Amino acid sequence: MVATRIVSLDDSDLYYIPETLKPGINGIDFSLFLPMVGMMTNKAMNCFKKDGPEGYGYDEMPPEVIDILDARTADPDTTVKALTVPVMEHTRSLTTILDLGCGAGHISRALSKCFPGPDIYAVDYCEVAITKALSKTQDVKNVKFLKENVTSLPAAWTRKFDWVILYDVLHDLPDHVNAMKEVDRVLKNDGVASIVDPDVHSKHRDNIGNNNVAGVGFALSALICLPCSLSTDGASGHGVGWGSENKEQFLTSSGWRVKDKRNIGDTKIVLPYRHGSRIVYYPDTFLDIIIQINWTDFP
């Protein structure tokens, strides 16, 4: 790790984390994650064997991974407030919210604090995640945690939600195409969707010098994100390496187009459009966010 400059040495031969790496490392609870690196590495290595699996989902990972990912956002309340600003600029009211791929519910709980009135649905295909979310959210009255698949949400949810959120989910999905079709179906005609995904370049050369990508993003993706995105037959296999440019290309080819880019503190916003919907997109230090709204041009 010293040779690759992920960890540095001072003049007294004491090890320290470079300042440029701290934002990425602080985004993950490494004190919990490090003991499991060996176990997850062996699982990932099995995927390279000729007779091994293509990948594995969150339901096949140690349950502690769910807790680590639930703690990866240092201040989910602030994150949700940042998400809310552009949403409230382009929608009159929020009565129903969907947290898609909610994990153990850290964003759902923050949403409940920010929006105590609306009905919040939080769904995940991983039963362990839903069980943990329920245990952590016993006092929250307006959140319903449900085990559902993003590619086949309940038929009754058509045009149900004012706001759909995919927080750090899209690049993990084995079938992102049908997932986004479902997002489009369950949104109200004037609804808003927010998608959070890693802020890395699609071309590896363009990431040279970004130690957070090498030391955190790609390393964790090899153990978690990439195997998850390969966990079903015909899976896309994107992981973090998919990159912002390729994600935007996917959106564009699916009927979306980038409308605007802006910064909020350490975050940037990109605003693409889809037939019937608009999107605003902005990452924090380590993550991107895309928000979808209505097709017509902004005033």
Salt bridges, closest charged atoms under 4 A:
GLU19 OE2 - LYS22 NZ 2.76
ASP67 OD2 - LYS132 NZ 3.00
ASP67 OD1 - LYS136 NZ 3.28
ASP70 OD1 - HIS106 ND1 3.46
ASP70 OD2 - ARG109 NH2 2.69
ASP70 OD2 - LYS136 NZ 3.01
ASP77 OD2 - LYS113 NZ 3.43
GLU89 OE1 - HIS90 NE2 3.81
ASP162 OD1 - LYS188 NZ 3.13
ASP168 OD2 - ARG72 NE 3.01
ASP168 OD1 - HIS171 NE2 3.75
ASP172 OD1 - HIS171 NE2 3.20
GLU182 OE2 - ARG185 NH2 2.80
ASP184 OD2 - HIS275 NE2 3.85
ASP197 OD1 - HIS171 ND1 2.27
ASP197 OD1 - LYS247 NZ 3.88
ASP199 OD1 - LYS268 NZ 3.72
GLU245 OE2 - HIS201 ND1 2.65
ASP260 OD2 - ARG262 NE 3.03
ASP297 OD1 - ARG257 NH2 3.38
